[in-house]
Amino acid sequence: MTEHNSQIVTRFAPSPTGFMHIGNLRTALYSWLLAKSQGGRFILRIEDTDQERLVPGAVDVIMDTLKITGLDYDEGPGVGGAHGPYVQSERKEIYREYAEQLVAAGHAYYCFCTPERLQSLHDADGIGGYDRHCRDLSADEVARRLAAGEPHVIRQKIPLTGETSYYDEVFGEITLANSDMQDQILLKADGFPTYNFAHVVDDHLMGVTHVVRGSEYLTSTPKYALLYDAFGWERPHYVHLPLLMGRGEDGKVSKLSKRHGAVSFQDLLAAGYLPQAVLYYIALLGWCPKDNNQEIFTLEELTKSFSVDAISKSPSIFDYDKLNWFNSEYIKALSPAEFAERALPLLKETCPAYVAYDKLAALLHTRVNTFAEIPGMVDFIAARLPFDAALYTNKKNKTTPELCAQILAAVRPQLTDALWQNDALFALLKDYAAASGIKAGAVMWAVRVAVARKGVTPGGATELLEVLGREESLARIDQALQELAE
């Protein structure tokens, strides 16, 4: 394994082509953890050389995501540093200089093939690829065509024989036959570099010691290793992360995509997930702490536990049920004030006529998986739902509409002057159940269905009575009695 300088330097280098995919966020997280766990530096670099795919505002999304998740960077846009600029389109002239160095050293060449010719190669075999047509042009012909201003690219001159190997920290020794590699484009006709070239130059110039990225780049990396060797530069350590998979409705597992649900960080936030729950859940998709089975972390705890040798080679499945559990645990860990602050806008929007939001927030705090569930959970507060006689029949508690009507008629007078507080109301209904010989569960069921008018609610009968208040609760019980009688 190649030795590097003592300080670890990692980078996150996304393309601003849309939202932050969960896979990209995991790459950023592992890259950040690798640097911070070793007292190193973490760089943000924007790889925008593919100008046609740029999405306005995407750079802001990247920077906002890192800020929200606490993945602060030591160098990058908005922060600066000794190796800027940190946006590749602002480094255009740097890449030409290095590409021409490779040409002069015999490791790259000018290619004048037209798009039409390249398309004909693709049409001929249905695969594409390049036939090295311009690889051995004479120096005189190259000079003449450059002087004539012919459009051209610069291609890497891959050795035609032998093998190229490199060591990956997760997958071990990776070897590829040179004959299986294309003479890839390094500099495009518009003067912009390709990703394949720009990131190698930038990683070297920025002192990056460890490159963290997805395992889809495992077989591309020999080409990059050859570039390092051609320049005489020290290769970085490579850390390729396992694939992220999703499970479809049919149970089949495939690479995580939109057909599996929300797969961008922004979509998950919009769906009511906490940033820290998403971040710490994806931390465990391909890595687990070696010394314990801890699943709930702070960023500081995660940093202390992280090590590259605990990263798995096996693909990981993004499981929404597991994420829901994670999110519910992090929601429970919020203080009552923090939960209420987050829940209040949803409660006010869903229940504009309601006033005791603090009581409602306290009822919901330990019962929600995501904040997006809240409107559906409190719809019965916002308005009285339609009457459904079937709700009054419950096999477990052996209730019928007739028994529920009997219970409601009996407890209604007792509730009129009762202390309107959960514990007192619970004791009142329990005492009635004991005195009447009716199961306590049946009593609670009758009252809960009468006031909520739905089968599944956040909280039991007396909790709902307290949240709804005396006047509204009694009015709903009266309405239920009238409906049951009819």
ABEGO torsion letter per residue (X at the ends): XBBBBABBBBBBBBBBAEBBBAAAAAAAAAAAAAAAAAGBBBBBBBBAABAAABBBGAAAAAAAAAAAAGBBBABEBGAEEAAOBABAAAAAAAAAAAAAAAAAAGABBBBABBAAAAAAAAAAAGAEEBAGAAAABBAAAAAAAAAAGBBBBBBBBBBABEBBBBBBAAAEBBBBBAAABBBBBABBAAGBBBAAAAAAAAAAAAGBABBBBBAAAAAAAAAAAAAAAAAGBBBBBBBBBBBBBBBBAAGBBBBBBAAAEBABAAAAAAAGBBAAAAAAAAAABGBBBAABABABBBAAAAAAABBAAABBABBBBBBAAAAAAAAAAAAAABBAAAAAAAAAAAAAAABAABABAAAAAAAAAAABABAAAAAAAAAAAABBBBBBAAAABBAAAGBBAAAAAAAAAAAAAAAAABBBBAAAAAAAAAAAAAAAGBBAAAAAAAAAAAAAGBABBBEBAAAAAAAAEAAAAAAAAAAAAAAAAX
